[in-house]
Amino acid sequence: MEKKTFSDWQQLAVQLKIEGRAFIDGTYRDAASGRRFDCVSPIDGKVLAAIADCGEADVDAAVAAARRAFDAQVWAGLNPRKRKAILLRWAALMREHLDELSLLETLDAGKPIGDTTTVDVPGAAYCVEWFAEAIDKTGGEVVPADHHLVGLVTREPIGVVAAVVPWNFPILMASWKFGPALAAGNSVVLKPSEKSPLTAIRVAQLAHEAGIPAGVFNVVPGGGEPGKLLALHRDVDCIAFTGSANVGKLIMQYAGQSNLKRVWLELGGKSPNIVMPDCPDLDRAANAAASAIFYNMGEMCTAGSRLLVHRDIKDAFLERLVAAAHAYTPGHPLDPHTSMGAIVDQTQLDRVLGYIESGRSEAKLLLGGARVNAIDGGFYVEPTIFDAGDGSARIAREEIFGPVLSVITFDSVDEAVSIANASEYGLAAAVWTANLTTAHDVARRLRAGTVWVNCYDEGGDMNFPFGGYKQSGNGRDKSLHALEKYTELKSTLVRLR
């Protein structure tokens, strides 16, 4: 298939029809209150569509539909092979609508079209396929017991699952929740971020077309209210959230105030990327370090925002790093050659620029540091690198969620590990070394859910669980372990005589 040009994508954007209503019980509907909010594209600041601003009545309706569907066993009661077939059809429809979904994602979140067409949308479809294929291949246990007993350990769907997802990878992060939750037989109420709700709204219709019964998959867009309401709702059995640590703490409190629903949190990160003096390839490490912070405009919870470099190689490494950063020039997200798109909205732009201003007073600016007008009215920041010395600066401690890198100097392995672990977060980390012993030792000592050695952000296959230590959250997305989050474990003992 011939690749589309910048002009092709612009033309498709003009022709695109955008749905902004909630999807509840198998149909699109306006918010009960009639409220709407504007969905603004970070590309140029223009309004894309009016989106249903859901409130209590809409959340109640979605949860009630999900509960009815679950209790009626229209989905949970299906033979696993039938659920598998339907989910595979849904994934196939996502692939068939690749251009449409990718365009929605790019216009909505400012992500480069080259990424949404190759990573975000295909990754979401693959996630659904992966969990669909797992459904009829996972079983329970027969437990050793007294001779007069048969002991069984089985997993059952937990019931109604609420998924509250972020704006940086809208469809991909959503699929990491609804993929395993639906595969396990649950009903789902999805609350997308108000900053990027469009793909969630669209894939709901594709789910219905694929054969997922009414009420099993619902989408309630809106501001912060639907998320809070779902966390407090007494008929929601489980809530899975990806976002900031502060909101994650609130969701856990709301669950405690209501029905003690299961709470699974994937929160922030301030991931250390450690380059030892025996790094086997400085050029490759520098390119990876640039990608680790500038890919997706730095709007990644796993972003390698703390670059720890040994003093002996610092100057040589920084020279390579600055050169590698020049490959990330903000451009029009609909241009297939663009490597760096727009910051998601004005609020996040102001946050990033605020941190950069703070960094100017506490660290040495090596590159960038300014807003650029890649497209008039849009929200763009150039790649920014600070020499943050010992890492005590605010920009080196707090999650920025933008293309801002703090370089920290260290003199020994122990010091590097100490600096790396001196964070409230523990989502990801990396170490670059030619010494196998050092690699294993440092990886073992780093308090992070994922550790890369001589690479960064590789191995994104669904087989690897994803999640963090400390205030980066609990539980794991991806892999068979994700199914555990959305099931209850049951012991059954049968007396034979």
Secondary structure, DSSP 8 states (H G I E B T S, - for coil): -----HHHHHHHHHH-----SEEETTEEE--TT--EEEEE-TTTS-EEEEEE---HHHHHHHHHHHHHHHHTTSSTTS-HHHHHHHHHHHHHHHHHTHHHHHHHHHHHH---HHHIIIIIHHHHHHHHHHHHHHHTT---EEE---TTEEEEEEEEE-SEEEEE--SSSHHHHHHHHHHHHHHTT-EEEEE--TTS-HHHHHHHHHHHHHT--TTTEEE---SSHHHHHHHH-TT--EEEEES-HHHHHHHHHHHHHTT--EEEEE-----EEEE-TT-S-HHHHHHHHHHHHHGGGG--TT---EEEEEGGGHHHHHHHHHHHHTT--B--TTSTT-SB---S-HHHHHHHHHHHHHHHHHSEEEE--SEE-SSTT--EE--EEEE-TTTTSGGGTS---SSEEEEEEESSHHHHHHHHH-SSEESEEEEE-S-HHHHHHHHHHS--SEEEESSSS----TTS-B--EETTBSS-BSTTHHHHHTEEEEEEEEE--
